Amino acid sequence: MGILQSGHLDARQRKHLAGHVEAVLKEFAAHYRRQFAASLLERVRDEVEQRESQGTRLLQQPDALPGKEVVVEGTLLQYQDDKWRQRHLSVTKDFAVESRDSKEVYQKGWECKSILILTACQICTSVEEHCHLLDIACQHIPGSWNGRSPFGPCPTDFPLFLHHPYRAPLCLCARSAEGQREWLRVLQSAILHHSTVLQRKENFETRAFVEAVRFYRQERGSYTTGVLMMGSEEEVLSNVIMEDILPALYEQLFPRLIQSKVRKRYGWTQMVSQVYSLVLAQVLAELGSLREEIAQQRPLLERQIRSDLDQIIALQDNIAHRIAEDVSGEIDQCVARLAVPLLSTTFQELAPPLHAGLTGARQLFLDACDDIIRAGCTGQSLQELISPLNMLSRGSARATDCLALLEKMAGRQAGLQESWRIESSRSLMLQAQNSIQQLLDSAVFTFRRLLSLQFNYRLSPAQFNRALQNVHNRVLKQLDHDLTVVQTQLAHNTLLEIVLPVLLKELVPRYKLDLTKYEQMVFSDYNNLLHIDNIYQGVVKEALVREINGVLKDAGNIDGGWPPGSWDPLGSQLSGSGTMTPSTGSYENVWIATEGSAVDGHHKAPAQECGVKMDAGQCKCGHNGDGMSFVPKVGPVGTPAGHESRPDGDYICLVGAGENWN
């Protein structure tokens, strides 16, 4: 899309903008160094003290390698340079959406492309909603679009509008209703993927970055985050900078735009988009240098932490205890006044859509497994057999429809705004959708991994079908456990993200000066590791967490908590699952035997030696009743009777325990 000449920044304005960005990055760098050290301390402490929260049991699917393989492509109309043009859109395996001129594609001009930035975008398919979002973006400017798009009438009846917080709207048109639905689904999946980058990383470096952003914004009186925390580190920091400079843009540059109200509103969106592009480019260049500098300091910092860990922890706990003794009364009063009256009602608003999304994900997995079991093994390859699981992957129609159940969270935005004064609940919805999609991915990955361990070995159809059923039951049992864990984690984290900023906004400015006396308790050697602001806010967080845990505990014990129709966390309704035990770590543990397992309808004694002799002694199959136990190849002998050799050099036992093969 073209930029109005009146919206261009001249050389002096660009230089001023670059100087402002540089100043922000310098100030942010100080916060990042502090929080990096604090997060590294917590990571080492967790490792040494073996502090682990209740985790999931399904195998975690490794992050897919970035791939440029095109998975979806097609030709759409795109509004660009003040006219509608035919553009070839392609979506790669890592959800990068590339736009090219259709003629260039036809002439093999694949390198002439632009990458669409979809992070934190809202997408709609009606001109009315599109104009409403434009009105929100230009709410400080008098007038309205009156339901008429500034880009003129759409050439087809199937538009797609994407609105970024700081970029000009992207306007597309499909050729048919079916094409519109397909691209809507694909683009929604791409938005979800790019908006939850930080959530998927789950490492201490990311936690340090998020905390640095939070403390930086607190210094400016801003405590909520919302869309600001969507995307990569560079995008998040660019959003924070844009939040700072928007008032100056409006007061200093906006009056110079042309006088027509409509063109002024259009010119504002173009100017903001141009400024955001400049800010993002500078952040991309400079944040990498900051990361490299901090990475070089990490070995020395970690050695300091590990050598003095006991003393550091004792001092940290002592300071936290002193702060709690001195101000816990005021904190508890603030929690009781601001949080407690609304926690239960807020939870009741959030619980139904969260539960609906998780229940829908479970049913999707059940349906796919049922399709696999009904088909059975009839000579097809492993990939052909488990092809129904492909319907659950990111971006698939079924998974997208399931995640849409959580959009009711956004529908509860009015209630959250009234109770907690939050601007948008979209970030909460996207985080919940990402967690559920990750859970589906883990269930699919675990099922594939377990089934691949015994696929293509010489089993009768009956044996294979029983093994297939066992895989299904075992994975489903782990899934039910993880559903309960994720449901609780999502509710807990959502309530914490909504309520904690309200408490900190009330308490931090009031006690900022009073906290300086605790700084004298920190030894000079540990000034880079122990920060009073972190410790104080940790005390506030603990007080709130106690109340949240009480609400979640009550929800599990009384009517009106989680919606009815919950999955059975004990798996008592699973066929044949009464003898199963949950995994305790690796996928091999899922196959550990439990007493009473059966093969061919006969109960066998579990975990007994099968009597196969090898050069290095007896093999111990550890039969689990599935006819699928593993035998290490410990001697240079031929395949023992009743076993089959594996490509990796081990054997697989084809019989139940208690039967000797000599």
PLY file of the C-alpha trace (Angstrom):
ply
format ascii 1.0
element vertex 662
property float x
property float y
property float z
element edge 661
property int vertex1
property int vertex2
end_header
0.00 0.00 0.00
1.29 3.44 -0.88
2.23 6.03 1.73
0.92 9.57 1.39
3.68 12.06 0.72
2.49 14.07 3.73
3.09 11.02 5.89
6.78 10.66 4.98
9.41 11.44 7.60
12.16 13.75 6.46
15.83 13.15 7.23
15.74 15.20 10.43
12.69 13.33 11.72
14.23 9.96 10.89
17.38 10.93 12.77
15.32 12.04 15.77
13.37 8.77 15.69
16.57 6.71 15.51
17.97 8.62 18.48
14.85 7.95 20.52
14.94 4.22 19.70
18.61 4.09 20.65
17.86 5.76 24.01
15.06 3.30 24.75
17.25 0.33 23.88
19.99 1.64 26.16
17.57 1.97 29.05
16.00 -1.40 28.30
19.45 -3.03 28.19
19.97 -2.16 31.87
16.70 -3.89 32.79
17.56 -6.88 30.60
20.95 -7.39 32.26
19.36 -7.27 35.72
16.58 -9.68 34.84
18.92 -12.02 32.98
21.02 -12.41 36.14
17.91 -12.86 38.31
16.41 -15.44 35.95
19.69 -17.35 35.72
19.81 -17.47 39.52
16.29 -18.93 39.64
17.17 -21.48 36.95
20.24 -22.68 38.86
18.27 -22.77 42.10
15.51 -24.84 40.48
18.13 -27.22 39.14
19.97 -27.65 42.45
16.87 -27.85 44.65
15.06 -29.95 42.01
12.04 -27.68 42.20
9.61 -28.88 39.57
5.96 -28.05 39.11
3.45 -30.70 38.10
4.20 -31.34 34.47
2.68 -33.11 31.53
3.39 -36.76 30.73
3.02 -36.85 26.97
6.17 -36.61 24.90
6.91 -33.05 23.86
7.17 -32.71 20.12
10.52 -31.13 19.17
10.30 -27.75 17.53
10.04 -28.16 13.80
13.03 -26.92 11.87
12.25 -23.75 9.93
11.24 -24.89 6.51
10.61 -23.05 3.27
8.50 -25.87 1.88
5.26 -24.35 0.60
2.21 -26.01 2.13
-0.53 -23.65 0.88
-0.52 -21.26 -2.06
-2.94 -19.45 -4.29
-3.74 -16.21 -6.09
-5.64 -13.44 -4.31
-6.38 -9.80 -4.99
-4.40 -7.47 -2.72
-4.80 -3.72 -2.32
-1.34 -2.30 -3.00
-0.10 1.07 -4.26
-3.64 2.45 -4.30
-5.08 -0.26 -6.54
-6.15 -3.90 -6.42
-3.50 -6.22 -7.83
-3.24 -9.96 -8.37
-0.78 -11.41 -5.86
0.45 -14.95 -5.41
0.36 -15.85 -1.70
2.25 -18.84 -0.35
2.46 -20.18 3.20
5.56 -22.13 4.14
5.99 -24.89 6.68
7.01 -22.38 9.37
3.90 -20.22 8.66
5.75 -17.48 6.82
3.24 -15.84 4.45
4.91 -14.56 1.30
3.33 -12.29 -1.29
4.56 -12.04 -4.90
3.33 -10.43 -8.06
1.47 -13.06 -10.06
3.32 -12.19 -13.27
6.69 -12.59 -11.54
5.67 -16.01 -10.27
4.65 -17.05 -13.76
8.03 -15.87 -15.02
9.83 -17.71 -12.17
10.59 -14.53 -10.25
10.32 -16.21 -6.85
12.87 -13.99 -5.10
10.80 -10.82 -5.64
8.60 -11.20 -2.60
7.37 -9.46 0.52
6.76 -11.13 3.87
3.43 -10.31 5.50
3.71 -9.41 9.19
0.78 -11.11 10.90
1.80 -10.97 14.57
-1.05 -9.72 16.80
-3.28 -9.11 13.77
-7.06 -9.21 13.92
-8.73 -10.69 10.86
-12.27 -10.09 9.64
-14.32 -10.78 6.52
-16.85 -7.94 6.49
-16.43 -4.31 5.45
-18.45 -3.20 8.48
-16.10 -4.88 10.97
-13.11 -3.66 8.97
-14.32 -0.06 9.27
-15.00 -0.55 12.98
-11.39 -1.63 13.54
-10.21 1.36 11.52
-12.30 3.65 13.72
-10.64 2.16 16.81
-7.17 2.74 15.32
-8.09 6.37 14.57
-10.26 7.00 17.61
-8.34 10.17 18.53
-9.20 11.71 15.14
-12.68 13.25 14.70
-14.97 11.57 12.22
-15.76 8.03 11.15
-15.44 5.78 8.12
-19.25 5.39 8.16
-19.00 1.79 7.00
-17.09 2.74 3.83
-13.61 1.38 3.35
-10.94 3.97 2.42
-9.65 1.47 -0.13
-12.75 1.67 -2.27
-15.23 -1.11 -3.03
-13.92 -4.67 -2.90
-13.67 -6.32 -6.33
-15.32 -9.50 -5.00
-17.78 -10.37 -2.25
-15.19 -12.38 -0.32
-12.76 -9.94 1.36
-10.18 -10.61 4.08
-8.95 -7.70 6.19
-5.97 -7.98 8.54
-5.38 -5.26 11.14
-2.02 -4.94 12.90
-1.75 -2.62 15.95
0.93 -0.47 14.27
0.78 -1.25 10.55
-1.56 -0.23 7.77
-4.39 -2.73 7.18
-3.79 -5.54 4.71
-6.74 -5.98 2.35
-7.23 -9.17 0.34
-10.03 -10.61 -1.74
-10.68 -14.26 -2.58
-12.47 -15.49 -5.69
-15.09 -17.59 -3.89
-16.64 -18.24 -0.51
-14.72 -21.51 -0.27
-11.45 -19.72 -0.98
-12.29 -17.10 1.61
-12.92 -19.78 4.27
-9.70 -21.62 3.39
-7.52 -18.51 3.55
-9.25 -17.32 6.71
-8.31 -20.59 8.40
-4.73 -20.50 7.12
-4.16 -16.87 8.09
-5.70 -17.42 11.55
-3.24 -20.26 12.11
-0.34 -18.08 10.96
-1.44 -15.28 13.32
-1.59 -17.73 16.23
1.83 -19.17 15.40
3.60 -15.81 15.11
1.82 -14.21 18.08
2.87 -16.89 20.58
6.60 -17.17 19.80
7.71 -16.25 23.33
5.20 -18.60 24.94
6.61 -21.58 23.05
10.24 -20.86 23.95
9.88 -21.56 27.68
13.48 -20.85 28.68
15.02 -18.58 31.27
16.34 -16.16 28.63
12.78 -15.54 27.46
11.56 -15.09 31.03
14.33 -12.55 31.57
13.27 -10.63 28.47
9.59 -10.59 29.48
10.45 -9.41 33.00
12.72 -6.70 31.59
9.87 -5.41 29.43
7.52 -5.49 32.41
9.86 -3.51 34.68
10.70 -1.06 31.90
7.01 -0.30 31.39
6.34 -0.09 35.13
8.80 2.78 35.34
6.49 4.61 32.94
3.35 3.80 34.90
2.12 1.01 32.58
1.34 -2.34 34.17
-0.84 -4.24 31.69
0.63 -5.87 28.59
-2.00 -7.24 26.20
-0.98 -7.20 22.55
2.40 -5.70 23.42
3.72 -9.14 24.44
2.78 -10.86 21.19
5.45 -11.97 18.75
9.22 -12.29 18.85
11.52 -10.33 21.17
12.15 -7.78 18.41
8.45 -7.33 17.72
7.59 -7.00 21.42
10.27 -4.37 21.99
9.15 -2.51 18.87
5.58 -2.51 20.21
6.81 -1.03 23.50
8.69 1.73 21.66
5.65 2.51 19.51
3.56 2.81 22.66
5.98 5.50 23.85
6.17 7.54 20.64
2.55 7.47 19.45
1.60 10.57 21.51
4.50 12.53 19.99
3.52 11.41 16.50
-0.01 12.63 17.01
0.95 15.95 18.59
3.90 16.88 16.37
3.53 15.18 12.98
-0.18 14.55 12.62
-1.13 18.25 12.31
1.00 18.46 9.15
-1.11 15.92 7.28
-3.52 17.09 4.59
-6.75 18.64 5.85
-9.44 16.28 4.53
-10.77 14.30 7.50
-10.95 11.08 5.52
-7.49 11.52 4.06
-6.15 12.52 7.47
-7.36 9.27 9.00
-5.94 7.33 6.06
-2.67 9.25 6.26
-2.38 8.54 10.00
-2.46 4.77 9.45
0.19 5.11 6.73
2.47 7.27 8.86
2.26 4.94 11.87
3.01 1.99 9.59
6.11 3.70 8.21
7.38 4.60 11.68
6.83 1.04 12.90
8.85 -0.34 9.98
11.75 1.98 10.83
11.59 1.09 14.53
11.45 -2.66 13.86
14.42 -2.49 11.48
16.54 -0.67 14.08
15.53 -3.02 16.90
16.37 -6.04 14.75
19.87 -4.66 14.20
20.64 -3.62 17.80
18.93 -6.25 19.94
21.15 -8.97 18.47
24.24 -7.14 19.71
22.76 -6.90 23.21
22.02 -10.64 23.24
25.55 -11.45 22.14
27.03 -9.24 24.87
24.94 -10.87 27.60
25.66 -14.37 26.29
29.38 -13.68 26.65
28.89 -12.68 30.28
26.86 -15.77 31.16
29.72 -18.21 31.98
31.26 -15.84 34.54
27.85 -15.06 36.02
26.92 -18.72 36.32
30.21 -19.57 38.02
29.55 -16.85 40.59
26.04 -18.18 41.25
27.09 -21.81 41.64
30.05 -21.05 43.88
28.01 -18.94 46.34
24.55 -20.43 45.80
23.81 -21.36 49.41
24.74 -17.90 50.68
22.82 -16.14 47.91
19.67 -18.20 48.53
19.84 -17.64 52.29
20.16 -13.89 51.79
17.37 -13.81 49.22
15.00 -15.74 51.50
15.92 -13.57 54.48
15.10 -10.37 52.60
11.82 -11.82 51.34
10.93 -12.83 54.91
11.70 -9.34 56.24
9.63 -7.67 53.52
6.73 -10.07 54.15
6.87 -9.33 57.88
6.85 -5.58 57.31
4.26 -5.17 54.56
2.26 -8.41 54.42
-0.63 -6.75 56.26
-0.97 -4.03 53.62
-0.55 -6.55 50.80
-3.22 -8.85 52.23
-5.60 -5.93 52.65
-5.03 -4.87 49.05
-5.59 -8.44 47.81
-8.76 -8.73 49.90
-10.09 -5.40 48.61
-9.17 -5.56 44.92
-8.79 -9.24 44.02
-10.82 -11.55 46.24
-14.31 -10.11 45.47
-13.85 -10.66 41.71
-11.64 -13.75 41.44
-14.44 -16.31 41.56
-16.66 -14.49 39.07
-13.72 -13.94 36.72
-12.88 -17.63 36.89
-16.50 -18.53 36.12
-16.30 -16.29 33.04
-13.13 -17.96 31.77
-13.76 -21.59 32.73
-16.43 -22.53 30.11
-14.45 -21.55 26.98
-11.23 -23.03 28.40
-12.96 -26.31 29.18
-14.77 -26.36 25.83
-11.49 -26.00 23.96
-9.77 -28.75 25.93
-12.74 -31.10 25.65
-12.92 -30.44 21.92
-9.22 -31.26 21.55
-9.69 -34.56 23.39
-12.61 -35.51 21.15
-10.60 -34.67 18.04
-7.85 -37.02 19.16
-10.37 -39.77 19.99
-12.00 -39.46 16.57
-8.65 -39.70 14.77
-7.62 -42.75 16.81
-10.96 -44.42 16.15
-10.43 -43.96 12.41
-6.98 -45.59 12.68
-8.25 -48.53 14.75
-11.19 -49.15 12.44
-8.90 -49.25 9.41
-6.42 -51.59 11.12
-3.23 -52.81 9.49
-4.00 -54.02 5.97
-0.57 -53.75 4.40
-0.31 -49.95 4.28
2.73 -48.02 5.42
2.96 -46.42 8.86
2.35 -42.96 7.40
-0.75 -44.19 5.59
-2.04 -45.90 8.72
-1.74 -42.82 10.94
-2.79 -40.31 8.28
-5.94 -39.33 10.30
-3.57 -37.72 12.82
-2.52 -35.23 10.14
-5.97 -33.67 10.51
-4.96 -32.45 13.98
-1.82 -30.54 12.98
-1.44 -26.78 13.20
-3.48 -25.06 10.53
-5.72 -28.04 9.80
-9.45 -27.41 9.47
-10.40 -29.60 12.44
-7.81 -28.11 14.79
-8.76 -24.57 13.77
-12.45 -25.23 14.40
-11.59 -26.67 17.82
-9.48 -23.66 18.78
-12.29 -21.36 17.67
-14.19 -22.52 20.77
-11.83 -20.36 22.81
-12.83 -17.24 20.95
-15.61 -16.97 23.50
-12.88 -15.68 25.80
-12.67 -12.61 23.58
-16.45 -12.40 23.76
-16.11 -11.92 27.52
-13.90 -8.88 27.00
-16.60 -6.44 28.12
-16.86 -8.12 31.51
-13.09 -8.19 31.95
-12.83 -4.54 30.96
-15.45 -3.57 33.51
-13.90 -5.65 36.32
-10.18 -5.21 35.69
-9.89 -2.35 33.17
-7.96 -4.47 30.70
-7.98 -3.25 27.11
-8.13 -6.59 25.31
-8.33 -10.29 26.12
-7.02 -11.40 22.69
-3.57 -12.17 24.04
-5.09 -14.43 26.70
-7.16 -16.21 24.08
-4.17 -16.76 21.78
-2.06 -18.11 24.65
-4.80 -20.59 25.55
-5.20 -21.65 21.91
-1.46 -22.21 21.62
-1.40 -24.36 24.79
-4.21 -26.56 23.50
-2.57 -26.92 20.08
0.71 -27.91 21.79
-1.21 -30.52 23.78
-2.70 -31.95 20.58
0.74 -31.96 18.96
2.17 -33.87 21.95
-0.59 -36.48 21.85
-0.08 -37.02 18.13
3.71 -37.19 18.50
3.46 -39.70 21.38
1.03 -41.91 19.45
3.28 -41.93 16.38
6.40 -42.62 18.41
4.91 -45.55 20.31
3.36 -47.09 17.23
6.58 -46.74 15.22
8.43 -48.82 17.81
6.66 -51.99 16.75
5.39 -51.26 13.24
6.46 -53.54 10.34
7.41 -56.49 12.57
5.96 -59.90 11.86
2.78 -59.75 13.89
-0.52 -61.30 13.02
-3.34 -58.82 12.32
-4.94 -59.75 15.64
-1.71 -59.09 17.56
-1.14 -55.82 15.79
-4.69 -54.59 16.36
-4.39 -55.38 20.07
-1.09 -53.52 20.20
-2.72 -50.61 18.36
-5.54 -50.54 20.90
-3.01 -50.54 23.72
-1.18 -47.58 22.18
-4.48 -45.75 21.94
-5.44 -46.48 25.54
-2.06 -45.61 26.99
-1.74 -42.33 25.13
-5.30 -41.39 26.00
-4.61 -42.00 29.68
-1.61 -39.68 29.54
-3.66 -37.15 27.58
-6.36 -37.13 30.25
-3.74 -36.43 32.88
-2.25 -33.62 30.80
-5.68 -32.14 30.08
-6.24 -31.73 33.80
-2.78 -30.22 34.30
-3.12 -27.80 31.36
-6.65 -26.82 32.35
-5.46 -25.83 35.81
-2.33 -24.11 34.49
-4.31 -22.08 31.97
-6.85 -20.94 34.54
-4.11 -20.14 37.06
-1.90 -18.22 34.60
-4.83 -16.33 33.08
-6.09 -15.14 36.47
-2.55 -14.20 37.47
-1.98 -12.21 34.28
-5.26 -10.34 34.71
-5.10 -9.55 38.43
-1.40 -9.11 39.27
-0.97 -5.86 37.27
-3.91 -4.35 39.19
-2.27 -5.13 42.54
1.17 -3.92 41.45
-0.25 -0.66 40.12
-1.82 -0.08 43.53
1.12 -1.18 45.67
4.40 -0.50 43.84
4.22 3.33 43.69
3.11 3.43 47.33
6.01 1.39 48.69
8.71 2.33 46.18
10.59 4.60 48.60
10.07 2.30 51.59
11.88 -0.53 49.79
15.17 1.32 49.60
16.02 0.32 53.18
16.19 -3.34 52.15
18.87 -2.60 49.56
21.35 -2.21 52.42
20.86 -5.89 53.22
22.28 -6.97 49.84
26.00 -7.66 49.84
27.88 -5.67 47.25
29.08 -8.88 45.58
25.46 -9.86 44.90
24.07 -6.52 43.70
23.85 -7.89 40.17
21.84 -10.95 41.31
19.46 -9.81 44.05
17.06 -6.98 43.27
14.65 -5.66 45.89
11.95 -4.86 43.31
11.94 -8.49 42.17
11.78 -9.80 45.72
8.99 -7.43 46.74
6.86 -8.20 43.70
7.48 -11.90 44.38
5.92 -11.42 47.83
2.89 -9.73 46.25
2.60 -12.52 43.71
2.69 -15.20 46.43
-0.19 -13.53 48.26
-2.27 -13.49 45.07
-1.33 -17.07 44.15
-2.69 -18.30 47.49
-6.08 -16.79 46.67
-6.05 -18.13 43.10
-5.20 -21.62 44.32
-8.12 -21.41 46.73
-10.50 -20.50 43.92
-9.25 -23.36 41.74
-9.47 -25.82 44.63
-13.06 -24.79 45.32
-13.87 -25.15 41.62
-12.95 -28.83 41.81
-15.05 -29.47 44.90
-18.29 -27.56 44.38
-21.00 -27.19 41.76
-20.58 -24.19 39.52
-16.81 -24.68 39.14
-15.54 -26.38 36.00
-18.40 -27.12 33.61
-20.00 -30.58 33.68
-18.90 -33.26 31.27
-15.26 -33.27 32.34
-13.02 -36.07 31.14
-12.31 -38.80 33.66
-8.85 -37.94 35.04
-8.41 -41.53 36.26
-9.18 -43.00 32.87
-11.71 -45.44 34.38
-13.84 -45.30 31.26
-11.02 -46.42 28.99
-11.37 -49.83 27.49
-8.88 -52.17 29.09
-7.14 -49.32 30.91
-7.63 -50.59 34.41
-4.25 -52.31 34.34
-2.27 -49.41 32.93
0.24 -47.27 34.78
1.17 -43.74 33.72
4.46 -42.90 32.11
7.15 -41.44 34.31
9.31 -39.90 31.65
10.50 -41.47 28.43
8.35 -43.20 25.88
9.83 -46.59 26.80
8.17 -46.35 30.23
4.75 -46.38 28.62
5.43 -50.02 27.77
6.33 -51.07 31.33
4.32 -54.08 32.40
1.50 -54.10 34.93
0.18 -57.15 36.62
-2.62 -58.91 34.81
-1.73 -57.93 31.22
-2.88 -60.37 28.58
-1.72 -61.64 25.21
-3.96 -63.74 22.95
-6.57 -63.81 25.72
-4.24 -65.53 28.24
-2.92 -63.75 31.32
0.83 -63.94 31.68
3.12 -63.31 34.59
4.63 -59.84 34.17
8.31 -58.93 33.85
9.72 -62.46 33.86
12.69 -63.87 31.99
11.66 -65.57 28.79
14.55 -68.04 28.99
16.32 -67.04 25.78
20.03 -67.86 26.15
22.70 -65.55 24.77
26.48 -65.47 25.00
26.32 -62.77 27.65
23.60 -64.50 29.65
19.83 -64.65 29.79
17.88 -61.87 28.14
15.26 -60.18 30.26
12.34 -59.18 28.15
10.23 -57.51 30.81
7.07 -58.56 29.03
4.27 -56.04 29.27
1.52 -58.21 27.88
1.45 -56.43 24.52
3.80 -58.89 22.84
6.06 -55.89 22.16
8.85 -55.99 24.79
12.45 -55.07 23.95
15.51 -57.25 24.36
19.04 -55.78 24.28
21.32 -57.53 21.84
24.12 -58.35 24.26
25.95 -61.10 22.39
26.98 -62.02 18.85
24.31 -64.63 18.43
21.53 -65.20 15.97
17.98 -64.05 16.57
16.60 -66.01 19.54
13.50 -68.09 19.01
10.35 -66.08 19.60
12.13 -62.81 18.85
12.76 -60.64 15.86
15.81 -58.51 15.12
15.47 -54.73 14.94
17.37 -52.39 12.61
19.09 -50.77 15.62
20.57 -54.12 16.71
18.13 -54.97 19.51
15.48 -57.70 19.52
11.76 -57.49 19.96
9.99 -60.29 21.80
6.93 -61.71 20.08
5.56 -63.74 22.99
4.16 -63.20 26.44
6.10 -63.59 29.66
6.22 -67.00 31.26
6.67 -68.92 27.98
10.16 -70.32 27.50
11.78 -70.53 24.07
14.88 -72.70 23.91
0 1
1 2
2 3
3 4
4 5
5 6
6 7
7 8
8 9
9 10
10 11
11 12
12 13
13 14
14 15
15 16
16 17
17 18
18 19
19 20
20 21
21 22
22 23
23 24
24 25
25 26
26 27
27 28
28 29
29 30
30 31
31 32
32 33
33 34
34 35
35 36
36 37
37 38
38 39
39 40
40 41
41 42
42 43
43 44
44 45
45 46
46 47
47 48
48 49
49 50
50 51
51 52
52 53
53 54
54 55
55 56
56 57
57 58
58 59
59 60
60 61
61 62
62 63
63 64
64 65
65 66
66 67
67 68
68 69
69 70
70 71
71 72
72 73
73 74
74 75
75 76
76 77
77 78
78 79
79 80
80 81
81 82
82 83
83 84
84 85
85 86
86 87
87 88
88 89
89 90
90 91
91 92
92 93
93 94
94 95
95 96
96 97
97 98
98 99
99 100
100 101
101 102
102 103
103 104
104 105
105 106
106 107
107 108
108 109
109 110
110 111
111 112
112 113
113 114
114 115
115 116
116 117
117 118
118 119
119 120
120 121
121 122
122 123
123 124
124 125
125 126
126 127
127 128
128 129
129 130
130 131
131 132
132 133
133 134
134 135
135 136
136 137
137 138
138 139
139 140
140 141
141 142
142 143
143 144
144 145
145 146
146 147
147 148
148 149
149 150
150 151
151 152
152 153
153 154
154 155
155 156
156 157
157 158
158 159
159 160
160 161
161 162
162 163
163 164
164 165
165 166
166 167
167 168
168 169
169 170
170 171
171 172
172 173
173 174
174 175
175 176
176 177
177 178
178 179
179 180
180 181
181 182
182 183
183 184
184 185
185 186
186 187
187 188
188 189
189 190
190 191
191 192
192 193
193 194
194 195
195 196
196 197
197 198
198 199
199 200
200 201
201 202
202 203
203 204
204 205
205 206
206 207
207 208
208 209
209 210
210 211
211 212
212 213
213 214
214 215
215 216
216 217
217 218
218 219
219 220
220 221
221 222
222 223
223 224
224 225
225 226
226 227
227 228
228 229
229 230
230 231
231 232
232 233
233 234
234 235
235 236
236 237
237 238
238 239
239 240
240 241
241 242
242 243
243 244
244 245
245 246
246 247
247 248
248 249
249 250
250 251
251 252
252 253
253 254
254 255
255 256
256 257
257 258
258 259
259 260
260 261
261 262
262 263
263 264
264 265
265 266
266 267
267 268
268 269
269 270
270 271
271 272
272 273
273 274
274 275
275 276
276 277
277 278
278 279
279 280
280 281
281 282
282 283
283 284
284 285
285 286
286 287
287 288
288 289
289 290
290 291
291 292
292 293
293 294
294 295
295 296
296 297
297 298
298 299
299 300
300 301
301 302
302 303
303 304
304 305
305 306
306 307
307 308
308 309
309 310
310 311
311 312
312 313
313 314
314 315
315 316
316 317
317 318
318 319
319 320
320 321
321 322
322 323
323 324
324 325
325 326
326 327
327 328
328 329
329 330
330 331
331 332
332 333
333 334
334 335
335 336
336 337
337 338
338 339
339 340
340 341
341 342
342 343
343 344
344 345
345 346
346 347
347 348
348 349
349 350
350 351
351 352
352 353
353 354
354 355
355 356
356 357
357 358
358 359
359 360
360 361
361 362
362 363
363 364
364 365
365 366
366 367
367 368
368 369
369 370
370 371
371 372
372 373
373 374
374 375
375 376
376 377
377 378
378 379
379 380
380 381
381 382
382 383
383 384
384 385
385 386
386 387
387 388
388 389
389 390
390 391
391 392
392 393
393 394
394 395
395 396
396 397
397 398
398 399
399 400
400 401
401 402
402 403
403 404
404 405
405 406
406 407
407 408
408 409
409 410
410 411
411 412
412 413
413 414
414 415
415 416
416 417
417 418
418 419
419 420
420 421
421 422
422 423
423 424
424 425
425 426
426 427
427 428
428 429
429 430
430 431
431 432
432 433
433 434
434 435
435 436
436 437
437 438
438 439
439 440
440 441
441 442
442 443
443 444
444 445
445 446
446 447
447 448
448 449
449 450
450 451
451 452
452 453
453 454
454 455
455 456
456 457
457 458
458 459
459 460
460 461
461 462
462 463
463 464
464 465
465 466
466 467
467 468
468 469
469 470
470 471
471 472
472 473
473 474
474 475
475 476
476 477
477 478
478 479
479 480
480 481
481 482
482 483
483 484
484 485
485 486
486 487
487 488
488 489
489 490
490 491
491 492
492 493
493 494
494 495
495 496
496 497
497 498
498 499
499 500
500 501
501 502
502 503
503 504
504 505
505 506
506 507
507 508
508 509
509 510
510 511
511 512
512 513
513 514
514 515
515 516
516 517
517 518
518 519
519 520
520 521
521 522
522 523
523 524
524 525
525 526
526 527
527 528
528 529
529 530
530 531
531 532
532 533
533 534
534 535
535 536
536 537
537 538
538 539
539 540
540 541
541 542
542 543
543 544
544 545
545 546
546 547
547 548
548 549
549 550
550 551
551 552
552 553
553 554
554 555
555 556
556 557
557 558
558 559
559 560
560 561
561 562
562 563
563 564
564 565
565 566
566 567
567 568
568 569
569 570
570 571
571 572
572 573
573 574
574 575
575 576
576 577
577 578
578 579
579 580
580 581
581 582
582 583
583 584
584 585
585 586
586 587
587 588
588 589
589 590
590 591
591 592
592 593
593 594
594 595
595 596
596 597
597 598
598 599
599 600
600 601
601 602
602 603
603 604
604 605
605 606
606 607
607 608
608 609
609 610
610 611
611 612
612 613
613 614
614 615
615 616
616 617
617 618
618 619
619 620
620 621
621 622
622 623
623 624
624 625
625 626
626 627
627 628
628 629
629 630
630 631
631 632
632 633
633 634
634 635
635 636
636 637
637 638
638 639
639 640
640 641
641 642
642 643
643 644
644 645
645 646
646 647
647 648
648 649
649 650
650 651
651 652
652 653
653 654
654 655
655 656
656 657
657 658
658 659
659 660
660 661
